[in-house]
Amino acid sequence: MDIIMRANKKHFNEEVDNVCEALGELVRERYAGEIAEAALNANKKLNSLILQLSELGRTDDILKSAADPEYQQKLFEEFNL
């Protein structure tokens, strides 16, 4: 089998690329809704955090949160988000 693959390397690589592309398209189609919903939920969560921090006058925390994902996670936990 190895000799067949080496002899037809270009054709084999093209077929692998086609299969990978088809699988990628199937995954995107299958999970497009879930991905969009997760992105929307993440945006809502972040916007809620920003609004709450703003209402409390914690603008420095908004900026720090934008620059530091670990700090942002701590703030999510602090605000039960």
Rosetta constraint file for C-alpha pairs under 8 A:
AtomPair CA 1 CA 5 HARMONIC 6.32 0.50
AtomPair CA 2 CA 6 HARMONIC 6.16 0.50
AtomPair CA 3 CA 7 HARMONIC 6.04 0.50
AtomPair CA 4 CA 8 HARMONIC 6.19 0.50
AtomPair CA 5 CA 9 HARMONIC 5.52 0.50
AtomPair CA 5 CA 12 HARMONIC 6.57 0.50
AtomPair CA 8 CA 12 HARMONIC 5.94 0.50
AtomPair CA 9 CA 13 HARMONIC 5.96 0.50
AtomPair CA 10 CA 14 HARMONIC 6.19 0.50
AtomPair CA 11 CA 15 HARMONIC 6.27 0.50
AtomPair CA 12 CA 16 HARMONIC 6.20 0.50
AtomPair CA 13 CA 17 HARMONIC 6.11 0.50
AtomPair CA 14 CA 18 HARMONIC 6.16 0.50
AtomPair CA 15 CA 19 HARMONIC 6.16 0.50
AtomPair CA 16 CA 20 HARMONIC 6.09 0.50
AtomPair CA 17 CA 21 HARMONIC 6.05 0.50
AtomPair CA 18 CA 22 HARMONIC 6.11 0.50
AtomPair CA 19 CA 23 HARMONIC 6.11 0.50
AtomPair CA 20 CA 24 HARMONIC 6.07 0.50
AtomPair CA 21 CA 25 HARMONIC 6.21 0.50
AtomPair CA 22 CA 26 HARMONIC 6.22 0.50
AtomPair CA 23 CA 27 HARMONIC 6.17 0.50
AtomPair CA 24 CA 28 HARMONIC 6.16 0.50
AtomPair CA 25 CA 29 HARMONIC 6.10 0.50
AtomPair CA 26 CA 30 HARMONIC 5.97 0.50
AtomPair CA 27 CA 31 HARMONIC 5.98 0.50
AtomPair CA 27 CA 32 HARMONIC 8.00 0.50
AtomPair CA 28 CA 32 HARMONIC 5.40 0.50
AtomPair CA 31 CA 35 HARMONIC 6.01 0.50
AtomPair CA 32 CA 36 HARMONIC 6.11 0.50
AtomPair CA 33 CA 37 HARMONIC 6.09 0.50
AtomPair CA 34 CA 38 HARMONIC 6.06 0.50
AtomPair CA 35 CA 39 HARMONIC 6.17 0.50
AtomPair CA 36 CA 40 HARMONIC 6.19 0.50
AtomPair CA 37 CA 41 HARMONIC 6.14 0.50
AtomPair CA 38 CA 42 HARMONIC 6.11 0.50
AtomPair CA 39 CA 43 HARMONIC 6.21 0.50
AtomPair CA 40 CA 44 HARMONIC 6.22 0.50
AtomPair CA 41 CA 45 HARMONIC 6.11 0.50
AtomPair CA 42 CA 46 HARMONIC 6.19 0.50
AtomPair CA 43 CA 47 HARMONIC 5.99 0.50
AtomPair CA 44 CA 48 HARMONIC 6.03 0.50
AtomPair CA 45 CA 49 HARMONIC 6.32 0.50
AtomPair CA 45 CA 81 HARMONIC 6.45 0.50
AtomPair CA 46 CA 50 HARMONIC 6.21 0.50
AtomPair CA 47 CA 51 HARMONIC 6.13 0.50
AtomPair CA 48 CA 52 HARMONIC 6.14 0.50
AtomPair CA 49 CA 53 HARMONIC 6.09 0.50
AtomPair CA 49 CA 75 HARMONIC 7.62 0.50
AtomPair CA 49 CA 76 HARMONIC 6.90 0.50
AtomPair CA 49 CA 79 HARMONIC 7.35 0.50
AtomPair CA 49 CA 81 HARMONIC 7.64 0.50
AtomPair CA 50 CA 54 HARMONIC 5.97 0.50
AtomPair CA 50 CA 62 HARMONIC 6.18 0.50
AtomPair CA 51 CA 55 HARMONIC 6.11 0.50
AtomPair CA 52 CA 56 HARMONIC 6.40 0.50
AtomPair CA 53 CA 57 HARMONIC 6.24 0.50
AtomPair CA 53 CA 58 HARMONIC 5.00 0.50
AtomPair CA 53 CA 59 HARMONIC 6.60 0.50
AtomPair CA 53 CA 61 HARMONIC 7.17 0.50
AtomPair CA 53 CA 62 HARMONIC 6.69 0.50
AtomPair CA 54 CA 58 HARMONIC 5.67 0.50
AtomPair CA 54 CA 59 HARMONIC 5.88 0.50
AtomPair CA 54 CA 62 HARMONIC 7.69 0.50
AtomPair CA 58 CA 62 HARMONIC 6.73 0.50
AtomPair CA 59 CA 63 HARMONIC 6.50 0.50
AtomPair CA 60 CA 64 HARMONIC 6.13 0.50
AtomPair CA 61 CA 65 HARMONIC 5.77 0.50
AtomPair CA 62 CA 66 HARMONIC 6.30 0.50
AtomPair CA 63 CA 67 HARMONIC 6.53 0.50
AtomPair CA 64 CA 68 HARMONIC 5.94 0.50
AtomPair CA 64 CA 71 HARMONIC 7.25 0.50
AtomPair CA 64 CA 72 HARMONIC 7.74 0.50
AtomPair CA 65 CA 69 HARMONIC 6.37 0.50
AtomPair CA 65 CA 70 HARMONIC 7.98 0.50
AtomPair CA 65 CA 71 HARMONIC 5.62 0.50
AtomPair CA 65 CA 72 HARMONIC 4.42 0.50
AtomPair CA 65 CA 75 HARMONIC 7.78 0.50
AtomPair CA 66 CA 72 HARMONIC 7.11 0.50
AtomPair CA 68 CA 72 HARMONIC 6.25 0.50
AtomPair CA 69 CA 73 HARMONIC 6.19 0.50
AtomPair CA 70 CA 74 HARMONIC 6.43 0.50
AtomPair CA 71 CA 75 HARMONIC 6.34 0.50
AtomPair CA 72 CA 76 HARMONIC 6.26 0.50
AtomPair CA 73 CA 77 HARMONIC 6.32 0.50
AtomPair CA 74 CA 78 HARMONIC 6.13 0.50
AtomPair CA 75 CA 79 HARMONIC 6.14 0.50
AtomPair CA 76 CA 80 HARMONIC 5.88 0.50
AtomPair CA 76 CA 81 HARMONIC 4.82 0.50
AtomPair CA 77 CA 81 HARMONIC 6.04 0.50
